[in-house]
């Protein structure tokens, strides 16, 4: 009986992940801040 549950568990684990992958942000994608307003000062 445990073999049945083992096989069932394997099927559940091996489900393909949804393709909601975040894009990696590279240093080249980050530029100077636009419309930046300094509102508060901490410290």
mmCIF file of the N, C-alpha and C atoms, coordinates in Angstrom:
data_MODEL
# 
_entry.id   MODEL 
# 
loop_
_atom_site.group_PDB 
_atom_site.id 
_atom_site.type_symbol 
_atom_site.label_atom_id 
_atom_site.label_alt_id 
_atom_site.label_comp_id 
_atom_site.label_asym_id 
_atom_site.label_entity_id 
_atom_site.label_seq_id 
_atom_site.pdbx_PDB_ins_code 
_atom_site.Cartn_x 
_atom_site.Cartn_y 
_atom_site.Cartn_z 
_atom_site.occupancy 
_atom_site.B_iso_or_equiv 
_atom_site.pdbx_formal_charge 
_atom_site.auth_seq_id 
_atom_site.auth_comp_id 
_atom_site.auth_asym_id 
_atom_site.auth_atom_id 
_atom_site.pdbx_PDB_model_num 
ATOM 1   N N  . UNK A 1 1  ? 0.832  -1.207 0.000   1.00 0.00 ? 1  UNK A N  1 
ATOM 2   C CA . UNK A 1 1  ? 0.000  0.000  0.000   1.00 0.00 ? 1  UNK A CA 1 
ATOM 3   C C  . UNK A 1 1  ? 0.866  1.256  0.000   1.00 0.00 ? 1  UNK A C  1 
ATOM 4   N N  . UNK A 1 2  ? 1.975  1.248  0.723   1.00 0.00 ? 2  UNK A N  1 
ATOM 5   C CA . UNK A 1 2  ? 2.831  2.432  0.777   1.00 0.00 ? 2  UNK A CA 1 
ATOM 6   C C  . UNK A 1 2  ? 3.456  2.716  -0.588  1.00 0.00 ? 2  UNK A C  1 
ATOM 7   N N  . UNK A 1 3  ? 3.664  1.665  -1.393  1.00 0.00 ? 3  UNK A N  1 
ATOM 8   C CA . UNK A 1 3  ? 4.218  1.850  -2.729  1.00 0.00 ? 3  UNK A CA 1 
ATOM 9   C C  . UNK A 1 3  ? 3.272  2.691  -3.589  1.00 0.00 ? 3  UNK A C  1 
ATOM 10  N N  . UNK A 1 4  ? 1.965  2.478  -3.415  1.00 0.00 ? 4  UNK A N  1 
ATOM 11  C CA . UNK A 1 4  ? 0.960  3.257  -4.143  1.00 0.00 ? 4  UNK A CA 1 
ATOM 12  C C  . UNK A 1 4  ? 1.079  4.732  -3.796  1.00 0.00 ? 4  UNK A C  1 
ATOM 13  N N  . UNK A 1 5  ? 1.183  5.029  -2.499  1.00 0.00 ? 5  UNK A N  1 
ATOM 14  C CA . UNK A 1 5  ? 1.276  6.430  -2.062  1.00 0.00 ? 5  UNK A CA 1 
ATOM 15  C C  . UNK A 1 5  ? 2.588  7.053  -2.525  1.00 0.00 ? 5  UNK A C  1 
ATOM 16  N N  . UNK A 1 6  ? 3.656  6.238  -2.563  1.00 0.00 ? 6  UNK A N  1 
ATOM 17  C CA . UNK A 1 6  ? 4.949  6.742  -3.017  1.00 0.00 ? 6  UNK A CA 1 
ATOM 18  C C  . UNK A 1 6  ? 4.856  7.176  -4.482  1.00 0.00 ? 6  UNK A C  1 
ATOM 19  N N  . UNK A 1 7  ? 4.231  6.325  -5.313  1.00 0.00 ? 7  UNK A N  1 
ATOM 20  C CA . UNK A 1 7  ? 4.088  6.653  -6.730  1.00 0.00 ? 7  UNK A CA 1 
ATOM 21  C C  . UNK A 1 7  ? 3.198  7.879  -6.913  1.00 0.00 ? 7  UNK A C  1 
ATOM 22  N N  . UNK A 1 8  ? 2.142  7.966  -6.133  1.00 0.00 ? 8  UNK A N  1 
ATOM 23  C CA . UNK A 1 8  ? 1.231  9.103  -6.214  1.00 0.00 ? 8  UNK A CA 1 
ATOM 24  C C  . UNK A 1 8  ? 1.968  10.386 -5.832  1.00 0.00 ? 8  UNK A C  1 
ATOM 25  N N  . UNK A 1 9  ? 2.773  10.317 -4.768  1.00 0.00 ? 9  UNK A N  1 
ATOM 26  C CA . UNK A 1 9  ? 3.541  11.477 -4.323  1.00 0.00 ? 9  UNK A CA 1 
ATOM 27  C C  . UNK A 1 9  ? 4.533  11.935 -5.379  1.00 0.00 ? 9  UNK A C  1 
ATOM 28  N N  . UNK A 1 10 ? 5.164  10.987 -6.057  1.00 0.00 ? 10 UNK A N  1 
ATOM 29  C CA . UNK A 1 10 ? 6.124  11.338 -7.099  1.00 0.00 ? 10 UNK A CA 1 
ATOM 30  C C  . UNK A 1 10 ? 5.437  12.085 -8.230  1.00 0.00 ? 10 UNK A C  1 
ATOM 31  N N  . UNK A 1 11 ? 4.248  11.649 -8.587  1.00 0.00 ? 11 UNK A N  1 
ATOM 32  C CA . UNK A 1 11 ? 3.517  12.315 -9.673  1.00 0.00 ? 11 UNK A CA 1 
ATOM 33  C C  . UNK A 1 11 ? 3.182  13.748 -9.287  1.00 0.00 ? 11 UNK A C  1 
ATOM 34  N N  . UNK A 1 12 ? 2.828  13.967 -8.036  1.00 0.00 ? 12 UNK A N  1 
ATOM 35  C CA . UNK A 1 12 ? 2.453  15.305 -7.578  1.00 0.00 ? 12 UNK A CA 1 
ATOM 36  C C  . UNK A 1 12 ? 3.678  16.209 -7.577  1.00 0.00 ? 12 UNK A C  1 
ATOM 37  N N  . UNK A 1 13 ? 4.814  15.685 -7.135  1.00 0.00 ? 13 UNK A N  1 
ATOM 38  C CA . UNK A 1 13 ? 6.031  16.490 -7.035  1.00 0.00 ? 13 UNK A CA 1 
ATOM 39  C C  . UNK A 1 13 ? 6.541  16.880 -8.422  1.00 0.00 ? 13 UNK A C  1 
ATOM 40  N N  . UNK A 1 14 ? 6.407  15.985 -9.394  1.00 0.00 ? 14 UNK A N  1 
ATOM 41  C CA . UNK A 1 14 ? 6.988  16.226 -10.713 1.00 0.00 ? 14 UNK A CA 1 
ATOM 42  C C  . UNK A 1 14 ? 6.091  17.039 -11.629 1.00 0.00 ? 14 UNK A C  1 
ATOM 43  N N  . UNK A 1 15 ? 5.051  17.675 -11.074 1.00 0.00 ? 15 UNK A N  1 
ATOM 44  C CA . UNK A 1 15 ? 4.202  18.545 -11.898 1.00 0.00 ? 15 UNK A CA 1 
ATOM 45  C C  . UNK A 1 15 ? 5.040  19.706 -12.409 1.00 0.00 ? 15 UNK A C  1 
ATOM 46  N N  . UNK A 1 16 ? 4.897  20.077 -13.664 1.00 0.00 ? 16 UNK A N  1 
ATOM 47  C CA . UNK A 1 16 ? 5.669  21.224 -14.162 1.00 0.00 ? 16 UNK A CA 1 
ATOM 48  C C  . UNK A 1 16 ? 5.234  22.517 -13.494 1.00 0.00 ? 16 UNK A C  1 
ATOM 49  N N  . UNK A 1 17 ? 6.194  23.333 -13.161 1.00 0.00 ? 17 UNK A N  1 
ATOM 50  C CA . UNK A 1 17 ? 5.913  24.605 -12.504 1.00 0.00 ? 17 UNK A CA 1 
ATOM 51  C C  . UNK A 1 17 ? 5.251  25.553 -13.492 1.00 0.00 ? 17 UNK A C  1 
ATOM 52  N N  . UNK A 1 18 ? 4.336  26.393 -13.024 1.00 0.00 ? 18 UNK A N  1 
ATOM 53  C CA . UNK A 1 18 ? 3.753  27.394 -13.923 1.00 0.00 ? 18 UNK A CA 1 
ATOM 54  C C  . UNK A 1 18 ? 4.827  28.364 -14.396 1.00 0.00 ? 18 UNK A C  1 
ATOM 55  N N  . UNK A 1 19 ? 4.687  28.831 -15.619 1.00 0.00 ? 19 UNK A N  1 
ATOM 56  C CA . UNK A 1 19 ? 5.737  29.677 -16.203 1.00 0.00 ? 19 UNK A CA 1 
ATOM 57  C C  . UNK A 1 19 ? 5.581  31.122 -15.779 1.00 0.00 ? 19 UNK A C  1 
ATOM 58  N N  . UNK A 1 20 ? 5.542  31.351 -14.464 1.00 0.00 ? 20 UNK A N  1 
ATOM 59  C CA . UNK A 1 20 ? 5.482  32.715 -13.931 1.00 0.00 ? 20 UNK A CA 1 
ATOM 60  C C  . UNK A 1 20 ? 6.867  33.067 -13.410 1.00 0.00 ? 20 UNK A C  1 
ATOM 61  N N  . UNK A 1 21 ? 7.836  33.081 -14.302 1.00 0.00 ? 21 UNK A N  1 
ATOM 62  C CA . UNK A 1 21 ? 9.211  33.329 -13.875 1.00 0.00 ? 21 UNK A CA 1 
ATOM 63  C C  . UNK A 1 21 ? 9.494  34.809 -13.904 1.00 0.00 ? 21 UNK A C  1 
ATOM 64  N N  . UNK A 1 22 ? 10.072 35.303 -12.840 1.00 0.00 ? 22 UNK A N  1 
ATOM 65  C CA . UNK A 1 22 ? 10.449 36.717 -12.818 1.00 0.00 ? 22 UNK A CA 1 
ATOM 66  C C  . UNK A 1 22 ? 11.694 36.913 -13.662 1.00 0.00 ? 22 UNK A C  1 
ATOM 67  N N  . UNK A 1 23 ? 11.699 38.008 -14.410 1.00 0.00 ? 23 UNK A N  1 
ATOM 68  C CA . UNK A 1 23 ? 12.890 38.327 -15.185 1.00 0.00 ? 23 UNK A CA 1 
ATOM 69  C C  . UNK A 1 23 ? 13.977 38.810 -14.242 1.00 0.00 ? 23 UNK A C  1 
ATOM 70  N N  . UNK A 1 24 ? 15.187 38.336 -14.485 1.00 0.00 ? 24 UNK A N  1 
ATOM 71  C CA . UNK A 1 24 ? 16.309 38.793 -13.667 1.00 0.00 ? 24 UNK A CA 1 
ATOM 72  C C  . UNK A 1 24 ? 16.655 40.211 -14.089 1.00 0.00 ? 24 UNK A C  1 
ATOM 73  N N  . UNK A 1 25 ? 16.828 41.060 -13.104 1.00 0.00 ? 25 UNK A N  1 
ATOM 74  C CA . UNK A 1 25 ? 17.168 42.451 -13.398 1.00 0.00 ? 25 UNK A CA 1 
ATOM 75  C C  . UNK A 1 25 ? 18.681 42.579 -13.415 1.00 0.00 ? 25 UNK A C  1 
ATOM 76  N N  . UNK A 1 26 ? 19.187 43.027 -14.531 1.00 0.00 ? 26 UNK A N  1 
ATOM 77  C CA . UNK A 1 26 ? 20.624 43.193 -14.704 1.00 0.00 ? 26 UNK A CA 1 
ATOM 78  C C  . UNK A 1 26 ? 20.997 44.632 -14.398 1.00 0.00 ? 26 UNK A C  1 
ATOM 79  N N  . UNK A 1 27 ? 22.257 44.850 -14.121 1.00 0.00 ? 27 UNK A N  1 
ATOM 80  C CA . UNK A 1 27 ? 22.730 46.202 -13.822 1.00 0.00 ? 27 UNK A CA 1 
ATOM 81  C C  . UNK A 1 27 ? 22.538 47.119 -15.030 1.00 0.00 ? 27 UNK A C  1 
ATOM 82  N N  . UNK A 1 28 ? 22.615 46.547 -16.220 1.00 0.00 ? 28 UNK A N  1 
ATOM 83  C CA . UNK A 1 28 ? 22.465 47.356 -17.434 1.00 0.00 ? 28 UNK A CA 1 
ATOM 84  C C  . UNK A 1 28 ? 21.029 47.827 -17.623 1.00 0.00 ? 28 UNK A C  1 
ATOM 85  N N  . UNK A 1 29 ? 20.054 47.146 -17.005 1.00 0.00 ? 29 UNK A N  1 
ATOM 86  C CA . UNK A 1 29 ? 18.645 47.540 -17.129 1.00 0.00 ? 29 UNK A CA 1 
ATOM 87  C C  . UNK A 1 29 ? 18.295 48.690 -16.201 1.00 0.00 ? 29 UNK A C  1 
ATOM 88  N N  . UNK A 1 30 ? 19.162 48.952 -15.211 1.00 0.00 ? 30 UNK A N  1 
ATOM 89  C CA . UNK A 1 30 ? 18.863 49.986 -14.231 1.00 0.00 ? 30 UNK A CA 1 
ATOM 90  C C  . UNK A 1 30 ? 19.571 51.271 -14.638 1.00 0.00 ? 30 UNK A C  1 
ATOM 91  N N  . UNK A 1 31 ? 18.794 52.312 -14.854 1.00 0.00 ? 31 UNK A N  1 
ATOM 92  C CA . UNK A 1 31 ? 19.378 53.592 -15.235 1.00 0.00 ? 31 UNK A CA 1 
ATOM 93  C C  . UNK A 1 31 ? 19.215 54.598 -14.114 1.00 0.00 ? 31 UNK A C  1 
ATOM 94  N N  . UNK A 1 32 ? 19.377 55.864 -14.448 1.00 0.00 ? 32 UNK A N  1 
ATOM 95  C CA . UNK A 1 32 ? 19.169 56.929 -13.476 1.00 0.00 ? 32 UNK A CA 1 
ATOM 96  C C  . UNK A 1 32 ? 17.689 57.011 -13.140 1.00 0.00 ? 32 UNK A C  1 
ATOM 97  N N  . UNK A 1 33 ? 17.349 57.320 -11.886 1.00 0.00 ? 33 UNK A N  1 
ATOM 98  C CA . UNK A 1 33 ? 15.932 57.435 -11.533 1.00 0.00 ? 33 UNK A CA 1 
ATOM 99  C C  . UNK A 1 33 ? 15.280 58.614 -12.249 1.00 0.00 ? 33 UNK A C  1 
ATOM 100 N N  . UNK A 1 34 ? 14.071 58.375 -12.754 1.00 0.00 ? 34 UNK A N  1 
ATOM 101 C CA . UNK A 1 34 ? 13.339 59.440 -13.443 1.00 0.00 ? 34 UNK A CA 1 
ATOM 102 C C  . UNK A 1 34 ? 12.230 59.941 -12.532 1.00 0.00 ? 34 UNK A C  1 
ATOM 103 N N  . UNK A 1 35 ? 11.994 61.244 -12.533 1.00 0.00 ? 35 UNK A N  1 
ATOM 104 C CA . UNK A 1 35 ? 10.961 61.882 -11.712 1.00 0.00 ? 35 UNK A CA 1 
ATOM 105 C C  . UNK A 1 35 ? 11.150 61.547 -10.227 1.00 0.00 ? 35 UNK A C  1 
ATOM 106 N N  . UNK A 1 36 ? 12.381 61.536 -9.785  1.00 0.00 ? 36 UNK A N  1 
ATOM 107 C CA . UNK A 1 36 ? 12.667 61.189 -8.393  1.00 0.00 ? 36 UNK A CA 1 
ATOM 108 C C  . UNK A 1 36 ? 12.515 62.423 -7.511  1.00 0.00 ? 36 UNK A C  1 
ATOM 109 N N  . UNK A 1 37 ? 11.744 62.285 -6.445  1.00 0.00 ? 37 UNK A N  1 
ATOM 110 C CA . UNK A 1 37 ? 11.546 63.387 -5.506  1.00 0.00 ? 37 UNK A CA 1 
ATOM 111 C C  . UNK A 1 37 ? 11.908 62.884 -4.117  1.00 0.00 ? 37 UNK A C  1 
ATOM 112 N N  . UNK A 1 38 ? 12.827 63.557 -3.458  1.00 0.00 ? 38 UNK A N  1 
ATOM 113 C CA . UNK A 1 38 ? 13.238 63.165 -2.116  1.00 0.00 ? 38 UNK A CA 1 
ATOM 114 C C  . UNK A 1 38 ? 12.210 63.718 -1.123  1.00 0.00 ? 38 UNK A C  1 
ATOM 115 N N  . UNK A 1 39 ? 11.409 62.820 -0.546  1.00 0.00 ? 39 UNK A N  1 
ATOM 116 C CA . UNK A 1 39 ? 10.322 63.274 0.330   1.00 0.00 ? 39 UNK A CA 1 
ATOM 117 C C  . UNK A 1 39 ? 10.704 63.253 1.802   1.00 0.00 ? 39 UNK A C  1 
ATOM 118 N N  . UNK A 1 40 ? 11.376 62.209 2.242   1.00 0.00 ? 40 UNK A N  1 
ATOM 119 C CA . UNK A 1 40 ? 11.679 62.091 3.675   1.00 0.00 ? 40 UNK A CA 1 
ATOM 120 C C  . UNK A 1 40 ? 13.148 61.781 3.877   1.00 0.00 ? 40 UNK A C  1 
ATOM 121 N N  . UNK A 1 41 ? 13.598 62.056 5.071   1.00 0.00 ? 41 UNK A N  1 
ATOM 122 C CA . UNK A 1 41 ? 14.961 61.710 5.443   1.00 0.00 ? 41 UNK A CA 1 
ATOM 123 C C  . UNK A 1 41 ? 14.905 60.834 6.680   1.00 0.00 ? 41 UNK A C  1 
ATOM 124 N N  . UNK A 1 42 ? 15.566 59.684 6.615   1.00 0.00 ? 42 UNK A N  1 
ATOM 125 C CA . UNK A 1 42 ? 15.561 58.761 7.755   1.00 0.00 ? 42 UNK A CA 1 
ATOM 126 C C  . UNK A 1 42 ? 16.921 58.831 8.428   1.00 0.00 ? 42 UNK A C  1 
ATOM 127 N N  . UNK A 1 43 ? 16.908 59.037 9.743   1.00 0.00 ? 43 UNK A N  1 
ATOM 128 C CA . UNK A 1 43 ? 18.154 59.061 10.497  1.00 0.00 ? 43 UNK A CA 1 
ATOM 129 C C  . UNK A 1 43 ? 18.629 60.465 10.612  1.00 0.00 ? 43 UNK A C  1 
# 
